[in-house]
Structures are given as structure tokens and as C-alpha cells.
Amino acid sequence: MKKKVIIGIIFVLLLLALIPIPMRMKDGGSIEYSALRFDK
């Protein structure tokens, strides 16, 4: 039972990492859509 919960939580986190998030740029109104990035 505990293993299924852990797998479910990992699946939800991976799904959230694929959803694009709108980020407003500081140049006046441009919007860049980007999912989570781990290269920073």
C-alpha cells in the first residue's frame, strides 16, 4: 500500500513538471511559456 502512494506522488510531480508556466518578461508584455527547468 505504501509503495502505491509513493509511486502516485512521483507520478503527480512528474506531471506537474511537464505543464508549461507562463512567465512575463520585463520588456513590456511578452509572455514566455516554459516548464520547470533544472539546469539553473
Legacy VTK file of the C-alpha trace (Angstrom):
# vtk DataFile Version 3.0
C-alpha trace
ASCII
DATASET POLYDATA
POINTS 40 float
0.000 0.000 0.000
2.802 2.439 0.903
4.591 1.696 -2.379
1.497 2.691 -4.399
1.292 6.020 -2.564
4.948 6.797 -3.292
4.527 5.912 -6.980
1.418 8.124 -7.140
3.249 11.092 -5.627
6.168 10.687 -8.039
3.752 10.486 -10.991
1.970 13.696 -9.942
5.287 15.554 -9.524
6.453 14.448 -12.976
3.130 15.513 -14.485
3.408 18.966 -12.879
6.948 19.330 -14.233
5.605 18.987 -17.795
2.914 21.691 -17.554
4.069 24.990 -19.104
4.028 28.003 -16.786
3.533 31.490 -18.269
6.332 33.880 -17.289
6.026 37.591 -18.018
9.154 39.204 -19.405
10.328 42.662 -18.260
10.362 44.098 -21.793
6.797 45.381 -21.667
4.435 42.462 -22.059
5.973 39.435 -23.731
4.977 36.099 -22.224
7.269 33.077 -22.364
5.809 29.647 -21.655
8.237 27.267 -20.017
8.005 24.103 -17.952
10.177 23.547 -14.899
13.868 23.563 -15.727
16.570 22.016 -13.598
19.624 23.444 -15.387
19.934 26.572 -13.236
LINES 1 41
40 0 1 2 3 4 5 6 7 8 9 10 11 12 13 14 15 16 17 18 19 20 21 22 23 24 25 26 27 28 29 30 31 32 33 34 35 36 37 38 39
